[in-house]
Amino acid sequence: MTWLTWSLLSALFAAATAILAKLGVKGVDANVATAVRTSVVVVFTWLLAYVARQPTSFQAFSRRTWLFLGLSGLATGLSWLCYFHALQIGPASRVAPIDKLSVALVILFGALFLGERLTWAKGAGGLLIVAGAIVIALE
């Protein structure tokens, strides 16, 4: 599959995540709900990594790899905690678009920190995402 197919599947599952999380977080502590979701993700991904492993899948990681994957994991956890708290008190149809401001931030951070080219199309698309999020937030 191409990167576009994987990206579209990611968007589909992210949308399902928002709706399912909104239904699941009702009446429970958002931190505990996040912990349950995270535990399911951990078990699922380790099973998938084991079943679909390549011969070199479990090679030694460098310190740099551990550092950045660890920091990414912390950022993911913080994102999910904030997301579940937002879903608990706000409508999913408004929370999810604000959460997707991350797309515009990735465009910006990719240019600043990864040396990715910031094109007019990426800039315009990012601004449209920001504008759309603002319109939905102010509804």
Salt bridges, closest charged atoms under 4 A:
ASP99 OD2 - LYS100 NZ 3.01
